[in-house]
């Protein structure tokens, strides 16, 4: 069992900020729909602008800051990962493809054997 506690939004100001961010995204979606007569660039610009504005509003809240800190820590963790070399990646991919091919052949032989036993020997349909 995990000892970590679940963190929730407790501040009224943070709740209002996150609610406003959601409303801005909804307004961007509605704006995209209402501007159907406008060029696609303008419509996409309105939607992307609403996403950027909502992200800025959410970033100003405490949960937004925690999310940004989590992303930064995740990026630092990824930099410490020991990634496989190209040769190792190609070898492991080849092993996976070979295993899939062998298992496919095995399951096909098993299927045909069961088909022959059921339909050929037991039921005599062929």
C-alpha positions as a printed NumPy array, in Angstrom:
array([[  0.   ,   0.   ,   0.   ],
       [  1.252,   3.443,  -0.885],
       [  2.027,   5.977,   1.813],
       [  1.562,   8.964,  -0.481],
       [ -1.364,  11.211,   0.182],
       [ -3.734,  12.449,  -2.473],
       [ -3.485,  16.194,  -2.981],
       [ -6.682,  18.012,  -3.874],
       [ -7.533,  21.584,  -4.718],
       [ -8.542,  23.179,  -1.436],
       [ -8.233,  26.893,  -2.075],
       [-11.308,  28.675,  -3.406],
       [ -9.101,  30.886,  -5.566],
       [ -7.468,  27.825,  -7.129],
       [-10.865,  26.3  ,  -7.822],
       [-11.998,  29.511,  -9.489],
       [ -8.833,  29.67 , -11.589],
       [ -9.21 ,  26.07 , -12.757],
       [-12.92 ,  26.613, -13.457],
       [-12.081,  29.72 , -15.462],
       [ -9.467,  27.758, -17.426],
       [-12.074,  25.123, -18.298],
       [-14.515,  27.844, -19.373],
       [-11.849,  29.421, -21.595],
       [-11.266,  26.064, -23.32 ],
       [-15.023,  25.642, -23.815],
       [-15.193,  29.186, -25.204],
       [-12.404,  28.302, -27.639],
       [-14.329,  25.247, -28.846],
       [-17.504,  27.283, -29.242],
       [-15.555,  30.035, -31.019],
       [-14.085,  27.468, -33.416],
       [-17.597,  26.26 , -34.216],
       [-19.165,  29.714, -34.549],
       [-16.462,  30.965, -36.909],
       [-17.266,  28.34 , -39.542],
       [-17.447,  31.02 , -42.271],
       [-13.938,  32.282, -41.453],
       [-10.698,  30.818, -42.839],
       [ -9.425,  27.706, -41.058],
       [ -6.305,  29.57 , -39.896],
       [ -8.44 ,  32.028, -37.92 ],
       [-10.551,  29.261, -36.418],
       [ -7.514,  27.243, -35.348],
       [ -5.893,  30.426, -34.032],
       [ -8.894,  31.104, -31.794],
       [ -8.828,  27.558, -30.458],
       [ -5.054,  27.466, -29.87 ],
       [ -5.237,  30.909, -28.286],
       [ -7.883,  29.664, -25.868],
       [ -5.702,  26.686, -24.972],
       [ -2.709,  28.947, -24.31 ],
       [ -4.804,  31.327, -22.214],
       [ -6.302,  28.422, -20.245],
       [ -2.816,  26.996, -19.636],
       [ -1.626,  30.383, -18.339],
       [ -4.62 ,  30.676, -16.024],
       [ -4.141,  27.125, -14.753],
       [ -0.399,  27.707, -14.301],
       [ -1.142,  30.536, -11.887],
       [ -2.873,  28.101,  -9.514],
       [ -1.086,  25.87 ,  -7.02 ],
       [ -2.068,  22.614,  -8.813],
       [ -0.699,  24.148, -12.015],
       [  2.621,  24.891, -10.358],
       [  2.76 ,  21.343,  -8.955],
       [  2.038,  19.936, -12.418],
       [  4.8  ,  22.041, -13.945],
       [  7.231,  20.915, -11.221],
       [  6.237,  17.288, -11.868],
       [  6.931,  17.742, -15.579],
       [ 10.348,  19.235, -14.815],
       [ 11.215,  16.353, -12.467],
       [ 10.036,  13.831, -15.074],
       [ 12.248,  15.435, -17.715],
       [ 15.249,  15.257, -15.365],
       [ 14.472,  11.588, -14.704],
       [ 14.322,  10.833, -18.44 ],
       [ 17.785,  12.352, -18.879],
       [ 19.146,   9.791, -16.376],
       [ 17.68 ,   6.775, -18.192],
       [ 20.17 ,   4.438, -19.816],
       [ 18.742,   4.094, -23.318],
       [ 19.675,   1.084, -25.499],
       [ 21.985,   1.568, -28.442],
       [ 20.733,   1.331, -32.014],
       [ 22.266,  -2.141, -32.365],
       [ 20.558,  -3.396, -29.196],
       [ 17.234,  -1.951, -30.327],
       [ 17.47 ,  -3.635, -33.741],
       [ 18.46 ,  -6.964, -32.158],
       [ 15.558,  -6.9  , -29.686],
       [ 13.118,  -5.898, -32.425],
       [ 14.351,  -8.821, -34.538],
       [ 13.874, -11.202, -31.613],
       [ 10.317,  -9.949, -31.105],
       [  9.484, -10.349, -34.818],
       [ 10.977, -13.866, -34.861],
       [  8.99 , -14.843, -31.757],
       [  5.771, -13.503, -33.275],
       [  6.404, -15.411, -36.508],
       [  7.128, -18.682, -34.656],
       [  4.056, -18.263, -32.429],
       [  1.897, -17.467, -35.471],
       [  3.105, -20.62 , -37.211],
       [  2.578, -22.681, -34.05 ],
       [ -0.969, -21.386, -33.559],
       [ -1.788, -21.971, -37.25 ],
       [ -0.565, -25.603, -37.006],
       [ -2.514, -26.062, -33.759],
       [ -5.667, -24.595, -35.35 ],
       [ -5.397, -26.822, -38.421],
       [ -4.744, -29.879, -36.24 ],
       [ -7.816, -29.231, -34.1  ],
       [ -9.849, -28.559, -37.247],
       [ -8.708, -31.859, -38.775],
       [ -9.459, -33.784, -35.562],
       [-12.911, -32.246, -35.065],
       [-14.188, -32.055, -38.625],
       [-12.219, -34.853, -40.295],
       [-12.079, -37.593, -37.69 ],
       [-14.917, -36.976, -35.212],
       [-17.634, -35.459, -37.395],
       [-16.562, -36.746, -40.82 ],
       [-17.612, -33.547, -42.598],
       [-14.766, -33.437, -45.106]])
